Structures are given as structure tokens and as C-alpha cells.
Amino acid sequence: MRTILLTNDDGVMSPGLWALHEGLTEVGNVIVVAPERPRSATSMSLTFHKPLRISRITIEGVQAYVASGSPADCVSLGVNRILRKKRPSVVIAGINPGDNVSVQVVFASGTVAAAIQAAILGIPAIAFSLVVPEEKAPTRDEYSTRYRDLLKIAEEVAGWTLNARLPKGVDFLNVNFPSEVNARTPIRFTRLALRKYDDYVVKRVDLQGRPYYWQWGTTKPEKEFEVGTDVHAVHGEHAISITPLSLNMSTTAGREEMSKLGKKLHKAGFTVHSAVT
């Protein structure tokens, strides 16, 4: 039976993690390697300057590994230490309570970072996230009842990835569910929107009279969500968004302009072999 490494960014006790675990046992041998505490919005945050620790715990009869680091650390530890003799066939992160849509959010997400780390290691990966009204994460019972169809879809996507592998040029999938999911909820294959939020920074003053700052964002108006993007699918259509993503962020756009930069550097006395190719 093929091995699935399951992690998240909300900590080992997250109901979404264990709801996903239950469904994934139908398609593979699931090994949980999760952070010891919530590590949301940590992006990659790989730990290089202090030791990492792994411990084993048992939750409802299931053994899990708990790591002191970030979600990306959990994937690295899982692949390179815990499962080093039998690499996982796929890495799955989630279910995150809160969507991870748009470039703006994906680059910050600990959930997506776990999938990115897996892809860097050459392992197909999937990140699963769910829109949560008023930031109230579903309980384990709610996943089993209200979100049964969500778990079935996650199981199908994971099974397909295990059996068919990801297409050439696709390194991982970012899957986002609206707050209500059933068998009739449409599924859209999307691209990343650039932004979901309008950012702002609030200045306040502490009791000693020193300024401090909070940064946050408000969701952009629905009319600004571009059709075909993950944000439009999830928030405009209340659909399920499946976004295939690649690690290669380089581009061949702007070659003529880049050549002008190359000529300028050459004229300044530097050796320039080529611009973007």
C-alpha cells in the first residue's frame, strides 16, 4: 500500500487533519507528521538555526509524529528522517480552516508551504483548505456530517494523484472549498488571482507611549474578482477551486527589455552571456 504523508499548519490536534486522515486511509497508508502547535501564515520558514525535535503521540489509537518546527519542516523531517527508507508517494496538507486563494495568500500560507516543500523534494502534493465563516473551525463531528462530500472529493483527488500522478509541469495542487459543500457544488479548475485582500496597517500606542502596528487586510469587493481565478470561483461562485501550480516562477516575458539591460551592463564593462532565454 502506498504511503501518504499528512501534515497541516494548525497543529496535530486540528479536527481538519484527523477528518482528512480518516478519509485518506481508504487510498493509502497515512503517516501523520504535524506541528506541535498552530503555525499558520508561516510560509516556508525552514528551521536552520536551532534544533528540531520529533516526538510520538497516540490520538484515538492512531500514532502520529509531532515536530517542533513549521509545516515545511514537518515535510522535510517526514521525508528525510521518518520515512527515509520508504519515501511517501504523495504529501497532503490540510484541511486548513480558512481558504488559501490568490498569490498574496499562497505565498504566506503554511499549508501551501508544506505542499511546496514536498514538490521541491520531488513528491506530488496537495493542499486542502476550507472557507470558514467567522473563523470558526468545524469540529470533527461536523466534518463527518456536514462536510461528508468535501471529504469524499478530497479522497477522490488524492486517489487520482496517487494513481495517475500529476501532469507534466504540475508540481502540486491547491484545492479550496467554499463554506458549504455538497454533491452539487460546482468544481472549477482555476488559476491564482493576484490578490484577495486590500492591505492596511493600523498604528496604535502602548501604555508606555510607544507606537506599535497591526497589519491585516479586508477582502476585495466581489466585482474585482477576475473570472477564472481561484478567488472568483470560491468567493464569487461558491464553487470548489482546484488550481494546478508549478514551482518554476521564471518567465521568458520581457526578453527584448532584458536584452537592453544586458547591453547596458556589457557597455559598462561586464561580461554578459545572455538575457532571458
Steps between C-alpha positions, in 0.01 A plus 500: 500500500642839404594748769338840550674759718232718661575833666343841565575844645244495782667248727461130561168537685319674213165334414561561129819295510330199654190525284727487195697214656185293532410542134853448369538161669281370217764586241836453674704443813477838675787626715433819695789741558356826631615808692469489878307829494322722244739645243268689267638759256857381554568439131809277455678606821746212491691471826878516459624681811366285783438129552175333404337233714265217409279315745238228463150525636187288466165664423192278506716196441695653209871569531619840381831682487513849646775741393616822661532686170293640215282305254788504250728365774248221560520397135880510502517297821237260374668434167866511604479333843175332596428354155852502360487125428169529316431841354134602492321481167316824572499774765169650607450809715175601669215533543577864577218696667516807278552521126837535328417681178701755297874548467483738795373230736675198349843653556420547870321171564656233718260244352609573143865522610483136607390409146774718353766332714377160386510609136857629545588152626346351187180369659151584368299697752155642571394780734135496617333808652144593599327838527399534865230754592609728783821300546314219679669175407271198456506232768587138423129413510417780256755366253339156527147634445487844340813452288471137393500598132809717553687203645385280212631752245831525688524121495433490125759769424759325717426162341530645150833663587630171637389297199542738206769727645494870421527616140839608368571855609265480800680464834209525744130577529341772710141402578259742669145427614224756558329505840218275380583186302272230364482270198356784288773753581674585170869427461714748309855458372652840559808720499624710790363848542763755588332639813210416725551780755547873508780540753514753779715572802353636824716706733432488873677617815584276797478597868855635490413733214693298241344436160426150375332371186251238383490400135191336355274516198138524392366277225481683168154569353353203316476698175881516494541121500615400153305216337708183477695566818488309825365801691211543255415129509496469878360839599312610190347168392523309831665223301786263575828624353775264385810693396794312343825674589862486391814581697659667199431871540747611235367663184609564144287813483679830448794351309548809286514728804732262684730502197523876534611454860759248380637749247518768768697270732728397210563864417593557865777240462333187634482162327145422399429164338126535444185655633192290563484196269 
